[in-house]
Structure formats: C-alpha cells, structure tokens
Amino acid sequence: MSETKEYVVLRATAPLRLALDEPAWNLAERLNIDEYPWYQSGQRQETDVALLYDDRAIYALFVCADKHIHSVETRPNGNVYLDSCVEFFAIPDANNGGYFNFEANCCGMVHLGWGPGRPNRTLAGPQIHKAIKVVTSIPTPTRQESPNDDGWWLAAELPFAALAELGGASVAPRSGDVWRANFYRCGGKTDTQYASWNPIGNPKPDFHRPEFFGVLRFE
C-alpha cells in the first residue's frame, strides 16, 4: 500500500464567493495534485486545491497551470474527463460503502455520480446538478487550445443535502470527522495529466480506486 496523505479542511467563518480572489481561500492550506503514477511523456503541470466547509456545503478551489486548455463536452454527466478536467472523489460515510465522484471540465460542465465502485454508479439528476454551483475562469461553453494558454481555475460548491440525496448517506461532517478522498487532474488533447493527490498503486490509469484515497480531517 502506498503512503496516505492527509489534509485538514478548515471551517469557513463567513459566506464565501466562488471566485479566485475570495479572501477566505487564503485561510486554507493547499494540497497539490502532483503524483503521476502513469507518466510517460509531456509536461507535468501544477494543480493545487484549497478546501473549506460550513454547515451547508464543502467548497473547493482548483488552480491549474495549463498550456493546452481544451474542452468540448457540454452534456451533464458526459465525458468531461476527456477535456481539461479536475476531479474530487470522496467517501463521506464509511458505513455506507460508497463514494461520490465530482468531475468538472474547465468550462464548468459537471459529471457527478455515487456508488461503491466504477460499475453501476448512480448519476446525479437535474435537480442535484442545479444545486451544485461551479464557477470557472473560462467564460465559454467550449474551449479550443490556444498558443496563449497558461492556466485556469475552477471553484465549486457541493451542498451536503445534494450529495446525501444522491448517495442516500449521511454526508454533513462535524468537527473531527474524517473523509477518505482523492483529487485528480486529467484530460485535454495534449499532455493528458493523469495526476493524483494521493498515490495510486495500479498499473493502468484508474481513478476509481478508493483503496488509494487519502484522508480529509475536518476542523
């Protein structure tokens, strides 16, 4: 078994905006998506993540260096992983046996599911998608690579009520609670990253491996 990384999720003390310049993000530590278990060639581009939570939701900010920004998927629950994409997988309730996979491309299109493994996942319906809020630095529904590309950011708000409705499990954490989780970067036409926060000891690319999740501890 590989190492298990840990991250402390701090509690937000006031309502926060889903924006890169939101001051609350300065309170959060950054975790780095810097493991490349299947690296073969190309640029390894930096991705860092900040997390906060309150009684209603967990909030995530992804900041991605990217010389090749590309996105074409416009369907909810579509193949956003083929675009410039970030992902957050987590087990909120160890007794439930399932985990959610939140995946979003650089234009803000979301794929969200819940289940115990890759097969037979329950996908979020329209009402749950409506409850999930995502803001990105890319203002268009699709994006083609440009010579001027240098990076993008994405901020997300995942309400606990929406996640609980999807998974049928207790989700909202209390101080001291622990989730198992991993964070990923992938997709695009050039230099597909296939990067993770916690190392994955699998010979082929596969993010649906909860046995390699790291630890989130809630303040």
C-alpha positions in Angstrom: 0.0 0.0 0.0 1.3 3.5 -0.9 1.5 6.4 1.5 -1.6 8.1 2.8 -1.6 11.9 2.6 -3.7 14.0 4.9 -5.3 17.4 4.6 -7.2 19.4 7.2 -10.4 21.1 5.9 -10.9 24.4 7.8 -14.3 25.8 8.6 -15.4 28.9 6.7 -16.2 31.7 9.1 -18.4 33.7 6.6 -20.2 33.2 3.3 -17.7 32.9 0.5 -17.8 33.7 -3.2 -16.8 31.2 -5.8 -14.0 33.4 -7.1 -10.2 33.2 -7.2 -9.9 36.5 -5.3 -12.2 35.4 -2.5 -10.2 36.2 0.7 -11.4 33.1 2.5 -9.2 30.9 0.3 -6.2 32.5 1.9 -7.1 30.7 5.2 -7.0 27.3 3.6 -3.9 25.1 3.1 -3.2 24.0 -0.4 -2.9 20.4 -1.5 -1.0 19.5 -4.6 -2.1 17.1 -7.3 1.5 16.1 -8.0 1.6 12.3 -8.3 1.9 10.9 -11.8 1.5 7.1 -11.4 1.3 6.5 -15.2 3.6 9.2 -16.5 5.1 8.6 -19.9 5.9 12.0 -21.5 4.8 15.6 -21.8 4.6 18.5 -19.3 3.8 17.9 -15.7 1.7 21.0 -15.0 0.9 22.2 -11.5 -2.5 21.8 -9.9 -3.3 22.9 -6.4 -6.6 22.7 -4.4 -8.0 24.6 -1.4 -11.0 23.3 0.6 -13.3 24.9 3.1 -16.6 23.8 4.6 -19.5 25.1 6.6 -22.8 23.7 7.9 -24.3 23.6 4.4 -21.6 22.7 1.9 -18.0 21.8 1.1 -16.2 24.3 -1.2 -13.2 23.6 -3.5 -10.9 25.8 -5.5 -8.7 24.2 -8.2 -5.9 26.3 -9.7 -4.4 24.6 -12.8 -1.3 25.5 -14.9 -2.3 24.5 -18.4 -0.5 25.2 -21.7 -3.2 23.3 -23.7 -6.7 24.2 -22.5 -9.3 22.2 -24.3 -13.0 21.4 -23.6 -15.8 20.2 -25.8 -18.2 18.3 -23.5 -21.5 20.2 -22.9 -23.7 17.4 -21.5 -24.3 17.0 -17.7 -22.7 13.6 -16.7 -20.9 13.5 -20.1 -17.3 12.6 -20.7 -15.8 15.6 -19.1 -12.7 13.6 -18.2 -11.6 13.8 -21.8 -11.5 17.6 -21.5 -9.1 19.7 -19.4 -10.6 18.5 -16.2 -10.3 18.3 -12.4 -11.9 15.7 -10.1 -12.8 15.2 -6.4 -13.7 11.7 -5.2 -14.7 11.1 -1.6 -16.2 8.7 0.9 -18.2 10.9 3.3 -19.7 7.9 5.3 -17.5 4.8 5.8 -20.6 2.8 6.9 -22.3 3.5 3.5 -19.6 1.9 1.4 -20.0 4.3 -1.5 -18.1 7.4 -2.7 -19.0 10.3 -4.9 -17.1 11.4 -8.0 -17.3 15.1 -8.8 -15.7 15.8 -12.2 -15.7 19.2 -13.9 -14.1 20.4 -17.1 -12.5 23.8 -17.4 -15.8 25.3 -18.8 -17.7 24.2 -15.7 -19.6 21.2 -17.1 -20.1 18.6 -14.3 -20.2 14.8 -14.1 -21.4 13.6 -10.7 -22.1 10.0 -9.5 -22.2 7.8 -6.5 -21.5 4.1 -5.9 -19.2 1.5 -4.4 -17.0 1.2 -7.5 -16.7 2.1 -11.2 -19.6 -0.1 -12.4 -23.3 0.7 -11.8 -22.9 4.2 -10.5 -25.9 6.4 -9.7 -25.7 9.6 -11.7 -27.0 13.0 -10.5 -30.3 14.1 -11.9 -31.2 17.7 -13.0 -32.2 18.9 -9.5 -29.0 17.8 -8.0 -27.0 19.3 -10.8 -28.9 22.5 -10.3 -27.9 22.6 -6.6 -24.2 22.1 -7.4 -22.6 25.5 -8.2 -19.4 25.8 -10.3 -17.6 29.0 -11.5 -14.5 28.9 -13.7 -12.2 31.4 -15.4 -13.2 30.1 -18.8 -16.3 32.1 -19.9 -17.4 30.0 -22.9 -19.2 26.6 -23.1 -16.4 25.0 -25.1 -12.7 25.8 -25.5 -10.0 25.1 -28.1 -6.3 25.2 -27.5 -4.5 28.5 -28.0 -0.8 29.5 -28.1 -1.5 31.9 -25.2 -2.8 29.3 -22.8 -1.3 29.4 -19.4 -3.9 28.1 -16.9 -7.4 28.2 -15.5 -9.2 28.0 -12.2 -12.4 26.4 -11.0 -14.4 26.9 -7.8 -17.2 24.6 -6.7 -19.8 24.5 -4.0 -21.1 21.0 -3.2 -24.1 21.2 -0.8 -24.3 18.3 1.7 -28.0 17.9 1.1 -27.5 17.3 -2.6 -24.8 14.7 -2.0 -26.9 13.0 0.6 -29.8 12.9 -1.8 -27.6 11.3 -4.5 -26.0 8.7 -2.2 -28.6 8.1 0.4 -26.0 8.5 3.1 -25.1 10.8 5.9 -22.8 13.4 4.5 -22.5 16.7 6.5 -19.3 16.4 8.6 -18.9 17.6 12.2 -15.6 18.8 13.7 -13.2 15.9 14.0 -14.9 13.8 11.3 -12.8 12.1 8.6 -13.5 11.5 4.9 -11.4 9.4 2.6 -10.7 11.2 -0.7 -8.6 11.8 -3.7 -8.2 14.6 -6.2 -7.2 14.3 -9.9 -6.3 16.2 -13.0 -6.8 14.7 -16.4 -8.0 15.3 -20.0 -7.3 17.6 -22.9 -5.9 16.8 -26.3 -2.2 17.5 -25.4 -0.2 16.4 -22.3 -3.0 14.5 -20.6 -2.0 14.7 -17.0 -3.5 11.6 -15.2 -2.3 13.2 -12.0 -3.5 12.5 -8.4 -3.1 13.9 -5.0 -2.6 10.6 -3.1 -0.5 8.0 -5.0 -2.3 5.2 -6.8 -0.6 1.8 -6.9 -2.3 0.4 -10.0 -0.5 -0.5 -13.3 -3.1 1.2 -15.5 -4.9 4.6 -15.3 -7.9 4.2 -12.9 -9.1 6.9 -10.6 -12.0 4.7 -9.2 -9.7 3.1 -6.7 -11.0 4.1 -3.2 -8.3 1.9 -1.5 -5.8 4.6 -2.5 -7.8 7.6 -1.2 -6.1 9.9 1.2 -7.6 11.5 4.4 -9.5 14.7 4.9 -9.9 15.8 8.5 -12.5 18.4 9.3 -11.5 21.1 11.7 
